[in-house]
Amino acid sequence: MEYFHSVRLRDTLCNGCTRCVKVCPTEAIRVKGKAEIIDVRCIDCGECIRICPQHAKTGKVDSLKDLEKYKYNIALPDPAIFGQFSHNIQPQKILGAFIAMGFDSVFDVAIACDYVSLAIRNVLKNHSGPPFISASCPAVIRLVQALHPDLIPHLIPVEAPLEIAGGLALEEGLKKGYKKEEIGVFYISPCPAKVTAVKQPVAREKSNVNEVLSIVDLYGNILKYISSDKTKALELKATGLGYGWARAGGESLAIKCSDNVVIDGIEQVNKVLNEIEIGKLTDVEYIECWACIGGCVGGPMLVENPFIARVRVRKLAESIGGDLSIEKLKEFPPEYFNWQMSMKPRQIMKYDEDISSAIAKANKIQNLLKSLPGFDCGICGAPTCHAHVEDFIQGKISGLSCLLNKRGDSSDS
């Protein structure tokens, strides 16, 4: 299978420092003079973008020029955008800036967060099994597919606000008399994982969203237009709970689930998923997971410090308040919020198609590991000694090369 990735490497900027190698949760990066990204392993979490001092990693997004492809363009700003501006800037003007920028309409994604919250409440109401894992962060979903496939049944089968917002925005355009192909639905994203979720969704054939722009790329334009008296303020139509989704813990508040645990940061999420796999953490109802520290306000395609942004989002949510009745779900078809397809595991490592050969390779890996110091220093360009040996066994490198191993090259072992 060919994978789309928003995370891209600009190798002319890479100096081979190996910092990205150590933070990648799926061991998707190797350094051979310069970094290389292993396609099948990458989950587009953006940790490499965040840590690279050379800015050699970037998130590929679409452009405002893509507005020209459609007759009617709708902006879908992620709630994280409201944490990027100081408290004296009206959130209504932030929405209005998209009209000044050239969009015909704005659909506030926080509205979809409200609706998805109700859908999750409805599922939890009738659930008595193991705890559900939130499925709103696409990087977490892909982490589960890649490293924890046995936990796929634990993911709550409710579409993320991104897709619900896209579908509702599309309906808005159709009601105005435009054809589907004439409507441009643009998600304004805080992270590369949501770009990939649009370009290659995992629980549906095709996304409701056409294009994805990053908040960091539009930040200057938004600042310019919100300071203009000509920019009209648009009404905020979501509840405070909907806006609260931008920060870690906001989803749990919105779904009214007190028997929950909130984990943010891909490293900690991975650790907790490991715990769940061995039968721990069974005494909660819901596990809210975010790849970025602080939730979506910590996305690598944002401007503001995530801790400052988190406080701003919390204050905005508290100032707006409100809630929706579960009766609101009756306005939607029964299956509206469900996944359209079952989710499949992503096989990131297969030693061999033949089982006996695969076992033999696994045994050889264990034997070769004894000849390495086990420091997992990354000097060789692989994240761990185990990954380095795997690369050798799979024929991706010609021999083992450990600068710290005083016993010499063990490629002939």
Steps between C-alpha positions, in 0.01 A plus 500: 500500500621850418473744789445875487706702744470864592832484685774562246878523518692788344829315478696807395441638851574178688840478672456142625481587870272199584273696737195397298605134520465498878153657520321306227249270676496240222874496422427634153821701454854394421800725443751407232681829470155658480166390640278256312135434583371142475168539322304214656603592855427874497173603671538874427498595868739787428739437790791524256374838379485625856852393599702569184732799563567534126129506403576216260163337574183673390130431456376504142172690473290658230499868402261795492546483123284187513200727564505560125408136435149541642204733462401491868764472771440418866761536775497253789719647776612252764414616856873515576514822299333693782796437729740669258388857562501720809189544713429849363433359152139397453459139385216626281753713309725197455216325319425815302861515381438194282230686307738792453760249383278388213281221637127513431400343829640376831388186680630500856636150576410551867137448392593153375683440829170563678319248280773237528493544879133406499565199276774375735274552802239289325747216433634504856147492640449153353854368555604263778818342362868600512584871495469680169797691361425834336531506122522873437878531466607348167858450619374290791283296263799426277713421804242239601490359147879473485611397848185391684269335242333287767357823643316600182171361642551731800492814282160663528341467154385862475621731223733782602368859497714568192286271282169598656580868444600425141174317434286776650691767309449308177127479570497877549654554156259256335203683654624820339468335161862410429604162364722283717800548273453879517533510879840533666510386863825621662608374840723741695727259683735515800694188401620278213307199631171667408634574153567130455159416649343698216725382219487133605220430751496168685130456581344620174573483129524877448512799729229766506783755496668600173803700611698566817677822596718546807431752772864609502489582128184710539600668825639814337192543282269455797692760702474743211126460456392495864658843544293640214173679572367357173515144635160399631468295817316170454275349764637220718248216470668224701485446874797551727534122521550488123781755511653314794583207273816687397670415829571167665214413734249707307354199322438318828326808641283526190391136504416529871725208593655526845621138502782572261872554458661765278841440341682752284837469332572213260762339726262480795214385277717216372588396856136496607398300193763244599343484846155445353630216283620307805165537674554809712280811516171311486331699776418808291235562237682725255863568409557835331826502304681778315833471320593861577572626850206712607274356230445671165631830641839329499497421128825555305325723243410767755664820622427548869654322798264207568471572871397860435261388226348241732414765759345724233281218370390411853403859575314531169309179566409608852386844385268352235364208705188317390427144394286311250223255579540139391173557314703690240614162362146437374566757228755264344461157337576216748830405331615858432787503750619143446812392316423406143763224490662266749852600595787274396841443665808644333773240467824688551733205543493151351827309513393255231189364327606150602439440872802275552728754329350780709570304820856434388555871436353590839741258668792642305405849612510391863842341451643807326369729771736330745792645305377860542525710818126572521541871571245600233707812440396554138852573375461229236198684359240258637292577810600183690746214477206272424388719209859506368516119502157478336622723219797270448292180501256656253785593267457875539861543612807296408627445853476602863688818580533593866754766593462417869554129455864427585454146378495622142272444207269203559345477154652156447353354820 
